[in-house]
């Protein structure tokens, strides 16, 4: 038993060192060292293992409990971004609601079986947008003409460029709009100045560079489940794509942040970051802003509906000008993402 405890202590040291490196990932540009960005993806697991070690040492050797306790104290700012222990809440009084939803171009992604919405499925989706989602402002990503047509009828004002996958739908007047060019159609950012009561606010709908690893990740997961083996070729391919695209996301985030800083109006940004909350791109975009999940979310708040677990990559961040009243993730599977909703109030 003494030998086992000694081995576990060394494993605890390795875990803490890895966790501390992951805590550095938001501050290191992926162009300099992409490996730290990858560690940010597994922050939920690293935190969980540290908690498990704390419980183990409390029972078996309380003098060693300090190692993981100190680690979690150092990373305490990241805990509310990763998991919330508050109960879900709703409010009756608020000024407006905003949602973010990656629509996957009107396709579902269930066990890698791709299907297009048939007429009955389209009707269910349209009803979901109207009744279940029912937000005043909807920021969509990966939308095409089909999904846009299903949503547009529920909103009086829209900013839906034909050449972009991102779009903004609003029940309030849009007084100005534009886009930030990423050089692609799917990954893009559009913005709209929206008049809410007597205040004009600027809303961004953002979709940072995709990793393009969903299908490969599904294949790897299936092979592990069936054969208990990792496919090294597929794993190398996934890592290679991640290394390439995480750097592109960093540049895109910097470009959007520069535009946000020049906004004459208070800013709300909603979209698919394709990076976890403990990441360089999230820090760049949310610096000085409120992360709606951290302020009012509950649980892990995961938003990716594919085989990769515990990923919260869809976000709503707002300036301190606004008050966040409620936040929730809607676990209805019309896409490979779940939509997120935030209820917000303006200053009195």
Buried (B, 14 or more C-beta within 10 A) or exposed (E): EEEEEEEBBEEBEEBBEBBBBBBEBBEBBBEEEBEBBBBBBBBBBBBBBBEEBBEBBEEEEEEBBEBBBEBBEEBEEBBBBBBBEEEEEEEEEBBBBBBBBBBBBBBBBEEBEEEEBEEEBBEEBBEBBEEEBEBBBBBBBBBBEBBBBBBBEBBEBBBBBEEBBBBBBBBBEBEEBEBBEBEBBBBBBBBBBBBBEEBBBBBBBBBBBBBEBBBBBBBBBBBEEEEEEEBEEBEEBBBEBBBBBBBBBBBBBBBBBEBBEEBEBBBBBBBBBBBBBBBBBBBBBBEEBBBBBBBBBBBBBBBBBBBBEBBBBBBBBBBEBBBBBBBBBBEBEBBBBBBBBBBBBBEE
